[in-house]
């Protein structure tokens, strides 16, 4: 990974090459754009972004290709660009995440309004998949709407962009600030007002019914990341083996639904109660 980051930083042409070919690997292309923005600024990042979206624009003219997912990939790169710029200016992950969340929401709604045909095709594909599941389990009765699908797309955009920006920031730390990413990530914690607004909006979406569940998942993403950061901080604070992180992420993969809900709750409670300060006070006493 370090070698790839060094290659990206070796010059604009090499960064553009990684952005172009990185579309064949998960996260590499948007992370390359993010790294360039973090180190060299927004203007340079926009030039590299053009190469990142070229293959995606070609895919839009390919038959039997779901246009909604291609556009979601394009929007993901744009969200990384905006998020990296916000992180550079504010030096605060919470600010960057709120900006990325807002742009992802706008992206999902824009696709619903401007790309109704593509979103409708994705809805039909999802409906068919759910019908097949309903044949195996009659308890599954749900017909997704365009609003549900738009929320799902926005969630995918945000999740991809956040993961790519995390990778880009880690690359930057490897090259220019060893160990800095870990310290920065462990400190990720939202203020009470932001966390309360996010949690309240999330619960409101869940109460409105299944049509809004995907939007609730989207709004919970920043708090989920705060919960993950708290787990990392706690393991490092207790000087536990990194095997605990391996177990944690294995659990997150296999128990995504239940564990993500717990992490969102932890992220919210930590914003209100500041568990990190309590742990530090306990050690010093």
Order of alpha helices (4+ residues) and beta strands (2+ residues): alpha-alpha-alpha-alpha-alpha-alpha-alpha-alpha-alpha-alpha-alpha-alpha-alpha-alpha
